[in-house]
């Protein structure tokens, strides 16, 4: 079984993995040449994480609400 760190790349084609690797290396080279971009990159990751948390909370709320409604609002006899 693949480790967590390699699970996705093990299931992805070599062509796509190579393209992703090249993109990562390009970004790292940009950050190396302009370290001030690191702070803005980290801030962007924080915003993405906040959005992801919000979406997860919304999904949980909808699932919970659906479960409660299903349990409390039974089918009505015809």
DAVEN-V710419 format. One record per run of one state. SS is the DSSP state (h for helix, s for strand, l for the rest). FROM is the first residue (numbers start at 1). TO is the last residue. Records with the same first field share a line. If there is no record, write none. Layout:
SS=FROM-TO / FROM-TO
//
This chain:
l=1-6 / 11-13 / 34-35 / 73-78
h=7-10 / 14-33 / 36-72
//
